[in-house]
Amino acid sequence: MKRPLIAAALALASTVAFAAPLTYKIDAKHTDVVASWSHFGFSNPIAHFGSVDGQITYDAANVRASMVEVTIPLSGLNSHVADFDAHLRSADFFDAEKFPTITFKSVSVKAAGKGKLKVTGDLTIKGVTKPAVLDVTINKVGVQPMAKREAAGFSATTTVKRTDFGLGLYAPNVSDQVKITITTEAIVPKPAE
């Protein structure tokens, strides 16, 4: 009687241990991308980038098989100052009419300690693509109680140079380096989605 139970338990354990990686859809309602910079040394303004879209494939057993692909519409840019938002979207900065989105696509994902990842990818802003490295913290992976589906949450930071992307107006007085802070929650879509 014990042998069939042990065999069943081992089969279940091997299924869990070698489960396929999951692909999650980014939940824009629980995702925020925030840019911050120095303004002549007097203040450190921030701007939020909402309406983030994309997917994350995460494989805990083989993190190198994980990937991230994100699109950030500049229509979601919000500094909480309407005329400043309009200036940021203008040709002086993002030229959002011609380049309406920012994209990031990973090229490698590596473990970087317990609960940490290093995600390297191609960041495209204003038609210019440069490498960017995200320092990622895995917040939580499991069933999201409201959605009742598998979910994963991550936080990440990186620093980019505005001048690399043709956004260098007023640099270096307005800092060339911009810190990007990201928090995201992503959920496995329903079969119909």
N, C-alpha and C positions, 0 to 999 in steps of 0.2 A: 504493500500500500504506500510506503514512504517513497519508493523509487519513482513512481509516476509523478508524485507531487514535486520531488526534487527536479526531475527532468522538465516538468512544466515551468517551474520557477527559473531554471537555468535558461530555458528558451525565451521566457519573458525578459529576463535580464539582458540577454544578448540582443534582443530586439531594441530595448531601450538604449543600450550602450552604442549600438550602431545605427541609431535612428538617422534618417536622412536630414540634411540641413533644412531649415524652414526659411521661407521667404515672406517677409512682412511688408505691408504697405504703410508708409509713413502717415500718421494721423496728424493732419495739419492743425487740428484743434489743440493738440498737446505737444506742439513742436514750435520752437522759437530759435531763430538765428539772430544774434545780436552783435553788431559791430561797435567798437569803441576806439577813440583816438584822442590825442591831445590837441587842444585848440590854443596855440600860441603859449602853451604852458599854464594858461589860466583855468581851463576847465577840461573835463573829459566827457564830451557828449557821447550819446549812444543813438543808434538807429536799429530798429527791429525790421526783420525781413519775414513777413508772414506768408501764408498760402503755400508753404513748402510742399512739394510733391516728390514722390520717389519710392524706392524700395530698398530694403536691406535684407540680404541673405546672410544668416548667421549660423555657423556650424561650430558648436562648442567643442566637438571632438577633433575637429581639424580646422582651426581658425583660418588657415591659408586658403580654404575653399570659400570663405565668406566674401561678400562684396557689398558695395554701396553705390547707388546711383540716385542723384538728387537734382531736381530743377527748382530754382527759386525765381518766381516771377517778380520783376521789379515793380509791378503794380501793387505788391504787398508791402513795399518799403514805407516805414512809418517812424519818423523822428518825433512825432507829436507836434511838429511845427509845419504847417501846410506849405508856406512859401519856401522853406528850406527843403522839404521833400521835392517840390517842383524843381528847385535848383539842382538837387542831387540827380534827378532823372534827366536833366537837360544835357546838351552836348558838352557842357563844361566838365561833367563827371561821367555818369553811366551811359548817356545817350540812349535812353530806354526806348525811344521810338524806333531806333535802328537795331538795338540789341536788347530785346525785352526780357531776357532771362539770364540768370547765372546758373551754371551747371557744375557739378562735381561728379566724377566717375572714378571709383577706386581702381588701382592697378595692383595693389598688394595689401594684404591684411596680415599682421603678425601679432603674436602674443607679446605683451610687454610687462609681465608680472601678473599677480593675482588680480583678476577683475579688470585688467587693463589691456588695451590694444593700441597698436600703432597702425594707422590707416594712411597709406600713401595713394594719392590719386591726381588726376588732371582737373584743375580748376580753370574754368573758362569764364572770363568777365570781359565784356565789351569786345568780343571776338578774338581775344588773346588767351591762349592756353599755357598755363605754367604748372609745375608740380607743386603740390601742397601736402603737408603731413599733418594729420589730425591725431592728437593725443586723446584717446578715448577711454572713458570709464564705463564699464557695464553696470548700469544701475540695478536692473532686475530683468529676469527672463522667467516667464511662467504664464499661467492663465490670468488674463485681466478680468477681474470680477464683474465689471459692468458689461463688457462685450461678451464674456464667457467664451473667449477664444484665446489662443496662444498669442502672447505679446512679448515685446522686448523693449527695454528703455536704455538709452545711452546718453551720456554727456560728453562733450568734446570741446577742445580748444585748438586754435592755431593762430599764427600771426602771418599776415600777408603785407607786401609792400605795394602801396597804391601805384607807384611809378611803374611797376612791372606790367600794369594793366592799362596804362594810358589815363590814369586818374590822378595825376600828380599836381593839379592846380593847388597853389599856395604851399607846396612842400618846400623846405622842411619845416616851416613855421607851424603849419598844420601838419602833424606828424605823418611821415611817410608810412610808418608801420601802423597797421590797424589790427587790433586783437579781435578775433572772432570767437564767440562763445555760443555753443549749440546745446540745446536739450531736445531730445526727441523720444516720442513713444510711437511704436509701430506695431501693427496688429496683422495677424494672418487673415487675409480676406475671406469672406464667405465664398463658397463655390461659385455663386452667381456673379460676384463682383469682378 
